[in-house]
Amino acid sequence: MICKYEKRKGKPITIIEGYTGADSDFKKLAKELKTRLSVGGSFKNDQIIIQGDYRDKIMDILKEKGFNVKRVGG
């Protein structure tokens, strides 16, 4: 999975993509990340979009769950 940082409309976001399992599992992961980080976000086009720059925290959570995560950009 890839964890990258972008700015859209001047605001920072973190994008997670590259998941190869079922969509429903990826949606559950998105919900869990948003809850654990207490931030907003969405799931669309096979990407989890989290508001804010939380790459380090998200990567720690995903590694805890056993995912192989690569940091892209910055």
ABEGO torsion letter per residue (X at the ends): XBBBBBBBGGBBBBBBBGBABBAAAAAAAAAAAAAAAGBBEBBBGGBBBBBEBAAAAAAAAAAAAGBBBBBBEX
